[in-house]
Amino acid sequence: MARQQLRFGSRRLGRDRTPIDAAPAPPVGETLQLARERKGVDLYRAERDTKIRLRYLSALEDGDYDELPAPVYTKGFLRNYAIYLGLEPDDILDRWRDEMEQQRTATRVAVIPPPMPIVEPGGRRLHITPSMIVAGLVGLVVIAFVGYIGIQLLRFAEVTPNRVTNPADVFSQVDAASITIAGESGPGARVHITGPGDQAYDVIAHDDGTWTQEVNLARGQNDFTIVATDPVTGRASKAITITINVPLPSPSPGSSATPSAGPPITLTLSLTSPSDGLVSTDGVIVVAGTTTGGRINVTSTYLGTPDSTPAPSGSPSPSPAPSGSPGPSATPVPIGPGGDVAPSISGTFSATFNFDPGRWQVTIVAYAADQVPVARQVTIVVRAPGPVIQHLQLTIENNAAFVRVLADGARVQNGQLSVGTTRQYEASEQFCVRTANAGSVHLVLDALDLGLLGADGESGSWIVKSGLAPVRAARPC
């Protein structure tokens, strides 16, 4: 019925007999373009909304029907696009059929496409620009830095491990003059052991964290405190205290168990501190040990200045000057400290005395009822406080190595050293050791074996101080 209607312009005459509009109807493409512009959208927006490819929308508006697909698809595009633009789809389709029949002779209205290039959906490619590369590198650096900070925080928050493996029990009993204490800590950790009296030991843990140290034992109770310090963070572990008891001597054969029948035990005296020949710079001397007696008496005799030669052993003491006559020297002889010390129930005793500078002979005597007193004598030297001198021994092992050593900032070594070479250096503050092969440089600081400076072939500078493991220096020596 629609095809039988007479068409005039944009109006049709059908059964409703509407008035005739004699103005010629614009082409379908122009109608579509005007409707789209009234709607206020561009071809890109129309493409997104209708899901019709932009090239086909442009062809419809240009009247370029050669660029359109088969008629069956073009009809579908026109119907959907007309509905989207608010036009009558059947009217648009009829006009399109008329234009298809006259496309060879009809004048087409050229539709100028937008100035923006037409890009098919899905054909866009990601273009990597220099700014994108820089942004990516900055992001990687930030992530790496945050990760490094996190690892360091976790490391510094971690407590240095410390465990004693021998003896296995906190309280143990051993009948020996010494014992080997063993344990586990972090690699390179410095383990400090404090024992009865002035006993102090330092040992560096191996790469697997294990360490061993032989300590002296005295009769009675021996308490040892063990602390491990991380070489990098300097954090100390929790202190572990172990007690090793050395049995006291048994009563003499034939003696009765009752005190009234005779002496219960043989009088003994063992010193753990001070050692004979001890040199002190502060004059604070701890006299400690074990005994089976009931009283300890400590006396001291001045032997001369710290650098004087001691008198031969067994020589009589100088006789005092006659009363009223001047002595050989107007300098008064210092009076040595001393006094009585009461042993504990376990037989241990300890007392602290302050000595003036000089060479002293300290006599410790143990007393017990009906027993002959037992005495021990040691000689100590007290020097006036002065700079502490550290002694560093450097030995080349495995392979020859270039070594530079600074002692308190002064260069004392700079050159190639062959295998087996041993050198000694002194400093009051610190050493700086630079080498091109740390795996061949073996260090001993004040009798403390620090081991090899680093790995084989490793180069760098290390700061060496008393009480600390070698630390890599920020600047070369």
Secondary structure, DSSP 8 states (H G I E B T S, - for coil): -GGGSEEETTEEE-TT------S----HHHHHHHHHHHHT--HHHHHHHH---HHHHHHHHHT-GGGS--HHHHHHHHHHHHHHHT--HHHHHHHHHHHHHTTTTS--------SS----TT-------HHHHHHHHHHHHHHHHHHHHHHHHHHHHS---EEEEESSSSEEE--SSEEEEEEEESTT-EEEEE-STT-EEEEE--TTSEEEEEEE--SEEEEEEEEEE-TTT--B---EEEEEEE------TT--SSGGGS-SS---EEEEES-TTEEESS-EEEEEEEESSSEEEEEEEEEE-TTS----TT--------TTS--S-SS-------EEE---TTSEEEEEEE--SEEEEEEEEEE-TTS--EEEEEEEEE-------EEEEEEE-SS-EEEEEEETTEEEEEEEE-TT-EEEEEESS-EEEEES-GGGEEEEETTEEEEESSSTT--EEEEE-TTS--EE-SS--
